[in-house]
């Protein structure tokens, strides 16, 4: 089985992993069987039908943590939850919008529709329930997909039995975060370039008058054409930040957004600053918290010693993990980063600095690390090899002297080191285990 995968693995090693999408004729709703309703959902659905009729179709949020057409949350001052239901009336469209939001509450022990609201667009993108800023009131934050394909967010409060719109804006992606580090949530909107304004990040909170407003805004690179990955983590020791991977001229770049005294900052994109160019890399290598310490790192690819861009055949790259440190992009680790096989091996400090290179084993498809000497041909002292195997293949490798390092479902990661007692670059089992990370899926 391993031999059958060798060619595919070798072809993938030197090629950037690109993001792609898929489409099919017909809607998702036609392809999926609607989930069976629970007893409580059935009672809520009956209340909805009693109020608006049965010629309706439920709408399911397409992304985010809430994917049900029936959501239960306490959105008022009463102790019990209300039900929020998304639906559309068959054949009814008004100004390109057909999504409706119905609030259903318990009255005398029975679910009863109390308010029906005409939303926006043709689909629900995502929804949040959250307090915003210093307000203790729970807001309902709904992202709609418009007929044009753009996304629009509406922030509502629920008062006196009514949904009250308080804020509306266009966005590409959005989430809730505490960028101010004050134990209060803000709504973060990442906006695309359009005919009205440039790409930007907006921080939405409650002002001194209790109104939902944009309290800060910062521009993003105007060369970015699409946002392909958003990560939340930290810069340095304890500064919350948003890491935005954007596509620009076929390359990936990263911008880092954080807040200082209530104002957003984008230190990699300051006028004529070229710092954002230091993050340019192949697509398919998103920023991530590779070592699980909360700080987000940016992978920049460089060739292992002995390779050049003109080297024939497969070329292996080291991923240099970069961080923002005191307004500079600095290297934190070097590694071998295998996106297709789902792991990252961080090179221990005594392997860094050009003393080790890597080559693929053309027979097994494994990655083999060698002590670097003059060039690739003369680098023949093997230090370690990494094998990726299924459960069925693992026993045979263990019999050959491999050691199981990590496992992820039916995928096992094993290493084998030669028994060379006088080679100082041979790693210990603890070094290997501490340097091996499985990529989050």
C-alpha angles and dihedrals in degrees: 000000000000091000091052090058097047098093093047092049094048092050090050096049097074098033126088115244107239129204115243140173136210135215138188136194109265132031128288089245090061091052098046128066109232110248118256111261121241120235091261093046090050090054090049091047091051089053090050093050091047089056104039105017132252100273091097141110124215118239120218123202109250098214143010131057096303113067102158127100086222116063126176121203140143101250099161140044095274119100097238130076124254124216121237115197127190118207145139132222111242112254094003119120126160120191091337093309128110104153115113131187121211124192114209122189137182112259118179089345095308130101110249131178107242104170137019121197132191106226129190136272132354103291143027110245100185143323138215134189110205148137111248125215116323093337118110092204116109112237125206108223114193126183115205129196109224127215088254091058093251120124124233128190127210123192113207137185121202115225135153090002094304137107106233117199110223105168138015131185144147119257143171095206134350141187144166118260143158098230091155092061090224098117089255125114126234130191111242117204122192108198129198128226111273139158092276105046146358125263111282147152119242130196112212120196144134118290128212090275092056094251125136106244141150103267098182140011135188130186125242126212110292090217092066112107100177141011111231104170136019122191130182120208142105141301112215116328109345109335108132112224144171118230114205120194108201132185115237125170091337093309133102121236133175132224122191120213125192138151130251116187091338096312124109119236132199103188095177092058109049110146106281094002112135096201092107088061089063088067097053112126145140118299117259096050106098124184112260144160092264097176097038095239095125094254115112116230129201117221116222116185123228128168119260114248112286097031129102131179088260095052107124120238125007118000120201121215133206115220111224108205109217130194136188107252122173092335093311132104106235135174118255101173144356116220150160103250116193108185096176094053093040105239144100125207111199111212111240113240093258089057094051126091101057099298095115133049134181135225133179118246103236092205103047101020090234124141112244126196119211136187103257116240124169096311142345095279092054094045098094106136103106116216105173142340129208122214126189112203144164122244089261092055098042101079092059091051092049088054088054092057101266119144122221108236106169139356133204116184106300094347120094127191116210135176135198126198124191119244098249108149097186098048110101093198094065107111129228122238090250092053091051095047093047091049098048118092131179115221117243113247 
